[in-house]
Structure formats: C-alpha cells, structure tokens
Amino acid sequence: MTHPVVVMGVSGSGKSTVGAALAQRLRVPFADADDLHPEANIAKMARGEALDDHDRYPWLEQVGLWLADHLDGGVMSCSALRRTYRDQLRSLADGVEFVLLHGSREVIERRQASRPGHFMPASLLSSQFSTLEPLAPDEHGVVLDVDQSIDAVVQAYVDQRER
C-alpha cells in the first residue's frame, strides 16, 4: 500500500468497523476520526445538534495530519461528507483514497438502531444525508455497498484495487 485510505460515509454506515477490518487485511495502522473530535464537538452532537464547518475544520486538520503521517499506508474512518472536507484532507495528505460506504436510509437506520449509546444520535441522520456529497469523477476513490457482510465489503475494495 502506498497511500492512506479514508473510509467515509454517513453515521451508521460502518466506517469504523469496515475501516478496522480493511486496515487489518492490508496490515496497516487504523485510526477512527471520532477519537480526534474535541470534547465540545462530542457534546454538541450528543445534544442532537449538527456540527457546522466552524466545528469541523480543526477536527479535519487533525485527521489530515494523521493521514500525512501515514502516506505509505494507513486507514482512517472519517465521515468526510462534503467535497470541501475531502479537499482539506487531500491538501494535507496528497494521494489519499476515499472509500464511500453507500447504503439506503433504511439500511443505515437499521445499523444505527443496533448501536445504542453512540454519541451521534439517530436524529442527526437526516442532516448527514443532506450534507453528503458523492465522490466526484475527479476524486480518487470507490463507492461500496454496505448492505452486505463486513468481509464482503473489504473484499470488494481489495478486488477493485487489484484491477
């Protein structure tokens, strides 16, 4: 592996689970961007308030710095919902690849229901879907369907990478 990978998508899409499994499969370090949020961001989301760009940019800076430290390979789970957020990450870590975990609202709602106690409440799912900007043709990345097993999602990435 010669570049970092960001596993991205809305809350509940499986970013952390897929990211950890992918990192293990590729034998590279893994980090979860949720662990880099400042306490103020976590508290805001826990109150059911969506983050704004002012909240996100310092957090994305930390994510980008981790990616820059892993240019030879690493996997980060991070929502990276908007193109501008992905551009910020690319500005710090040239060559980063994005893996967009795509699923229907019904699939994501079902996944969210199976993880009680997460700081991101299901009530913010609508804001996540409305914020999500799909990968543009000029962005280095792939889109994978999450309505399958974790192993199948990881294998789909590996298969696309080997083409």
N, C-alpha and C positions, 0 to 999 in steps of 0.2 A: 504494500500500500504506500502510495507516495503523496497523499494529500489527506486533509481532515474531512470528515463527513458530518453533516448536521442532519439528524433525523428530526423532521419538523411536522407540524400539523396542529389541529385544534386540541384543546384539552380533552383527554379521554381517548385519543386516537391510538395510544400505545407507544408514544415516543420513548419513554423511559425503558419499558420492557423490551421493545424492539431494539433500541439503541444498545442496551446492555448485552443482549443476545448477539447482535451484529459485532460488537467490539470483541466479544469472546470468540466468535467464529473467525474474525480477522486477526485475532491475537494482538490487539492494540488497546491503549487506555480508553476508558469511558468516563464521561462526566455528565451530570444532569444539570442543565441550566437553572432548574428550580432551586438548586442548592446555592446558587450565586445571587439570588434575589436578596436585596436588603430587607430587613425586618419591616420597614414601612410598606413595601410592596406587598409582602405576605399579609400584613394586617389589612391593607386596603382590599385585597381580593377576598380575604376571609369575611369581610363585612359585606361582600356581594357587589363591590364597586370595581368596575373595569379599570385597568391601568390605562394611562394616556401616554403619549410619546415622551413627555417630560419624565415619567416614571421609568420608561423602558430604556432610554438611551444610555444611562450609566450602567444599567444591568447588561445591555448588549455589549457595551465596551468590555466588561469583564469576560463575557462569553467569547468575544473576539480575541482577547488576549490569550485565553486558554487555547483556542484554535491555533493562534500564531505560534504558541509553544509546542504544537503538535503537527507541524507542517508535513512531517514524514509519516503521519498516521495517527489517528485518534477519532473517536466517535463522541459527539455531543448531542444530547437530546435538547431541543430548544424549539419553541413554537414558531419563531421566525415567520409570522403570518403575513407580513407586508413586504413588498419588494424593497422598500427603503430600509427595513431592518436587515434583510439579507445583504443589501448593498453595504451597510455598515459593517457587517461581519466580513464580507469579501475585502473591504478596504483594509482590514487588519490581518486577514489570513488569505492571501492570494491562492486561488486554486481550490477553495473549499467546494465540496459537492453537497447538494441538498437532496434528501430523500423525503419526499412529501408523502405522508401516510394519509390516504384518502379513504373516506367511508361515508355512508349515508348518515343523515341525522339520527335515524332510528338505531343504527349500529353503534354510533358514538354514545347516544343516550343510554343504551343498554350497558355499555362498558363503564360509563360514569356511575351508574347505579351499583356496580359491583365493587366500588372503591370508596366506601364511607370514610369520613374523617379527613379526606384530602382538603387542603386549604383552598382549592379552587372549586367553588360550589357550582352545581349543575345549572344554577340560574344564570351563569355567565356564558353558557354555551352559545346562545344567540349572538352575543357580541363577538365571540370567537369566529363563528361562521361568517358574520358580516364583515369582519376585518380581514379574513383570509383572502389573499391574492394568489391565485395559482402560479406555479412556476412559468415564467415566460420562455419562449423558444430559445432566447439567448442566454438563459441561466443553465449552468452545468448542474444537471440533476435528473432524477427519475421520480415517477409517481407510482406508488404501490398500493394495492387494495388491501385494507386491513381486515376485511371480512373473511379471514382465514387464520390458520394457526400461526403462532409466532415463528415457528420453524419454517413454515411455507413463505412467510413474508421475507425472512432472512435469505432463504434460498432464492427467491425471486430477485432480490438485489444481487446476489452472487452471480446468478445466471445472466442478468443484464450486464454486469460488469465484465463478464468473460466474453461477451460478444464483440 
